[in-house]
Amino acid sequence: MLNLTTLYCGVGQPADGLRYGRGEGAPRAAAERKPVVVWNITRRCNLQCVHCYSDSEAKEYPGELTFDECRAVVDDLARYGVPAVLLSGGEPLVHPRFFDLASYAVEKGLRLTLSTNGMCIDRATAERLKALHCAYVGISLDGIGETHDRFRGRVGAFERTVAAFRNCKAVGQKVGLRLTLSRHNVADLERVFEFIETENIERVCFYHLVSSGRGGSMQILPPEKTREVLDRIMDRALLWAKAGLSREVLTVGQPADGVYMHLRLQREKSPHAAQTLKFLEWNGGGLYGTGIGIGNIDAQGNVHPDQFWQTYTVGNVRQRPFSEIWRDSSDPILKGLRERAARITGRCAACRYFNLCGGGFRVRAAQTGDPWASDPACYLTDAEIARP
């Protein structure tokens, strides 16, 4: 996760300590971070999105954790001291005891965030989320009008999603927009920017597509289009920052964005280019992400290196607590992820900016059959990454 508001615009953000070692209480090194845990509390969903990594549908899935088992997970995560828990799905708000579970997590001191399609957030639900002290509600929106409806597989989804944003804003609940970049929605990018401005959205996350689950057949953007889109996002982030707007803009799922941004800052002779470089070096890009700074628990209690790597399991919380599974490096993939600097091969290994990117997003490499291969979605040119 790359914070453009901090790194490109030079405007500090609340989570800079965790991401960039900046400020009081920050970890001494990125490798020492405990994981942000993405917890898919149910696989059931009220939509059927074309890019869903968990391939969820509106049906019951057998073997999901019971409420008592979920409470045990919360107890373990709280004792372990994870920095945040992101409740996801499926659609987490269709879980029959969502608010009981969320309340228990907050009671135990966990910082709770929510990833939702927004279909269940009427005014009353927004008020309950606000009363819960949910740190942040991230609502997925993947285009405007019909574009979003096609992504979500339901006519009328856009209108209900817009209503969810407005309901959260009306009650003072911090809310953000989450959009997955693909060939099918980049034409809507300008209209998405306008929506963000019109609705005064406080936080925006642009996800690079990971072709997993139901999105396995979707193609990532070609390199030249990715570069164009990143430039447009940075341009708009800077415009907002210069206007004094407290809007946080992030990209997710492609650590090469940090290198691309660094090269742009150099070309522009930015006054904070040197400081940004230090932040990027501390963070390490993907080097301390999957399997270190982020982990996943699915609805059946399986633990994965991250939420997109559902095809690989390192343990199950029914047999061992998450904290114990995560600290055990006997699993070959988990161990390898923590030693990836010595294992990654090919173009990534030869890149002059490996210390900034960390070899990209590992699950994409794993989808090629080799988890230590180069990230096939890297859009940097050979000239840009060539060693001097």
Disulfide bonds with the S-S distance in Angstrom:
none
